[in-house]
Amino acid sequence: MITVMEMVFFKIVFMLFYLLFQRQPVWLLFSMIGTRRLQKMIA
């Protein structure tokens, strides 16, 4: 089950990915690494 807070969080992350990818694709890799750490912390 996905909570409303998680849906909002993923929407914001997706928007950030999109904006960062348009400007500097390298930042997308750092963002992915950061989200993986966050997922481990949450889980």
PALUM-927740 format. One record per atom (N, C-alpha, C): atom name; x, y, z; residue in three letters. Coordinates in Angstrom, 3 decimals. Layout:
BEGIN
   atomo         px         py         pz   residuo
      CA          X          Y          Z       ALA
...
***
This chain:
BEGIN
   atomo         px         py         pz   residuo
       N      0.841     -1.209      0.000       MET
      CA      0.000      0.000      0.000       MET
       C      0.878      1.263      0.000       MET
       N      0.535      2.197     -0.889       ILE
      CA      1.274      3.463     -0.960       ILE
       C      0.440      4.556     -0.313       ILE
       N      1.031      5.263      0.639       THR
      CA      0.314      6.329      1.331       THR
       C      0.310      7.600      0.496       THR
       N     -0.543      8.546      0.878       VAL
      CA     -0.645      9.813      0.145       VAL
       C      0.674     10.573      0.219       VAL
       N      1.318     10.540      1.395       MET
      CA      2.590     11.246      1.568       MET
       C      3.647     10.692      0.611       MET
       N      3.672      9.372      0.433       GLU
      CA      4.643      8.752     -0.468       GLU
       C      4.370      9.151     -1.909       GLU
       N      3.076      9.231     -2.286       MET
      CA      2.712      9.648     -3.642       MET
       C      3.193     11.067     -3.906       MET
       N      2.973     11.969     -2.947       VAL
      CA      3.406     13.363     -3.088       VAL
       C      4.928     13.427     -3.170       VAL
       N      5.605     12.650     -2.323       PHE
      CA      7.070     12.628     -2.300       PHE
       C      7.637     12.194     -3.650       PHE
       N      7.085     11.109     -4.208       PHE
      CA      7.581     10.609     -5.486       PHE
       C      7.290     11.579     -6.622       PHE
       N      6.155     12.302     -6.526       LYS
      CA      5.838     13.311     -7.552       LYS
       C      6.877     14.420     -7.534       LYS
       N      7.249     14.872     -6.337       ILE
      CA      8.254     15.935     -6.202       ILE
       C      9.605     15.441     -6.711       ILE
       N      9.975     14.223     -6.340       VAL
      CA     11.257     13.651     -6.779       VAL
       C     11.292     13.531     -8.300       VAL
       N     10.167     13.084     -8.879       PHE
      CA     10.095     12.934    -10.333       PHE
       C     10.265     14.276    -11.031       PHE
       N      9.638     15.317    -10.476       MET
      CA      9.761     16.662    -11.042       MET
       C     11.209     17.142    -10.958       MET
       N     11.864     16.881     -9.817       LEU
      CA     13.264     17.280     -9.645       LEU
       C     14.157     16.539    -10.644       LEU
       N     13.911     15.238    -10.817       PHE
      CA     14.670     14.455    -11.790       PHE
       C     14.549     15.075    -13.171       PHE
       N     13.303     15.428    -13.546       TYR
      CA     13.039     15.984    -14.878       TYR
       C     13.780     17.297    -15.089       TYR
       N     13.711     18.181    -14.088       LEU
      CA     14.374     19.483    -14.199       LEU
       C     15.896     19.330    -14.235       LEU
       N     16.430     18.469    -13.365       LEU
      CA     17.879     18.267    -13.317       LEU
       C     18.382     17.605    -14.595       LEU
       N     17.601     16.665    -15.133       PHE
      CA     18.007     15.948    -16.343       PHE
       C     18.060     16.894    -17.540       PHE
       N     17.163     17.879    -17.571       GLN
      CA     17.156     18.855    -18.667       GLN
       C     18.417     19.713    -18.631       GLN
       N     18.861     20.057    -17.427       ARG
      CA     20.024     20.939    -17.287       ARG
       C     21.331     20.158    -17.300       ARG
       N     21.493     19.255    -16.330       GLN
      CA     22.740     18.484    -16.226       GLN
       C     22.425     17.017    -15.914       GLN
       N     22.559     16.133    -16.915       PRO
      CA     22.274     14.702    -16.732       PRO
       C     23.090     14.070    -15.612       PRO
       N     24.275     14.637    -15.333       VAL
      CA     25.137     14.067    -14.290       VAL
       C     24.446     14.121    -12.931       VAL
       N     23.691     15.203    -12.686       TRP
      CA     23.011     15.359    -11.396       TRP
       C     21.968     14.265    -11.180       TRP
       N     21.451     13.703    -12.273       LEU
      CA     20.441     12.649    -12.159       LEU
       C     21.016     11.432    -11.432       LEU
       N     22.285     11.120    -11.719       LEU
      CA     22.931      9.983    -11.062       LEU
       C     23.047     10.220     -9.559       LEU
       N     23.457     11.441     -9.176       PHE
      CA     23.570     11.763     -7.752       PHE
       C     22.207     11.683     -7.075       PHE
       N     21.163     12.138     -7.787       SER
      CA     19.806     12.115     -7.242       SER
       C     19.345     10.681     -7.031       SER
       N     19.658      9.803     -7.995       MET
      CA     19.269      8.398     -7.885       MET
       C     19.940      7.754     -6.680       MET
       N     21.221      8.036     -6.481       ILE
      CA     21.958      7.486     -5.336       ILE
       C     21.334      7.994     -4.035       ILE
       N     20.979      9.284     -4.017       GLY
      CA     20.371      9.880     -2.828       GLY
       C     19.027      9.253     -2.506       GLY
       N     18.204      8.989     -3.535       THR
      CA     16.886      8.413     -3.295       THR
       C     17.011      6.978     -2.795       THR
       N     18.009      6.250     -3.286       ARG
      CA     18.204      4.878     -2.823       ARG
       C     18.534      4.863     -1.329       ARG
       N     19.349      5.830     -0.899       ARG
      CA     19.691      5.923      0.524       ARG
       C     18.456      6.289      1.335       ARG
       N     17.623      7.188      0.791       LEU
      CA     16.402      7.596      1.483       LEU
       C     15.449      6.418      1.610       LEU
       N     15.320      5.623      0.542       GLN
      CA     14.434      4.463      0.570       GLN
       C     14.891      3.465      1.627       GLN
       N     16.192      3.290      1.763       LYS
      CA     16.723      2.375      2.779       LYS
       C     16.426      2.907      4.180       LYS
       N     16.540      4.228      4.351       MET
      CA     16.272      4.844      5.647       MET
       C     14.794      4.715      6.004       MET
       N     13.915      4.949      5.009       ILE
      CA     12.470      4.864      5.246       ILE
       C     12.079      3.421      5.536       ILE
       N     12.632      2.482      4.745       ALA
      CA     12.303      1.065      4.906       ALA
       C     13.088      0.488      6.073       ALA
***
